[in-house]
């Protein structure tokens, strides 16, 4: 077994896959919008998981999605308990991933600099 691929990493990958599928196919809250799970970080003791996501939309849509995700988190945890063969399902917390917006902002700045030099 590869020691670089810890149990927490395997659980994080599994959670990312399952939660992405649930949000796409099972969660019917219209306020969630078009969401993408970008990363999952699980504590070494497997008791806590941070689910990082991005949203396609403006600031208001991001706020509505954050509220909707907090409303459906107990449903998601219950479904994970039914699907996964784990003794303990981690407490999940959704966190907005600002890296995509930051990357887009940097991209726009670089493009504008490139245009001014031309």
ABEGO torsion letter per residue (X at the ends): XBAABBAAAAAAAAAAAAAAAAAAAABABAAAEBBBBABBBBBAAGABBBBBBBBBEBAAAAAAAAAAAAAAAAAAAAAAAAABBBABBBBBBBBBBAAAAAAAAAAAAAAAAAAAAX
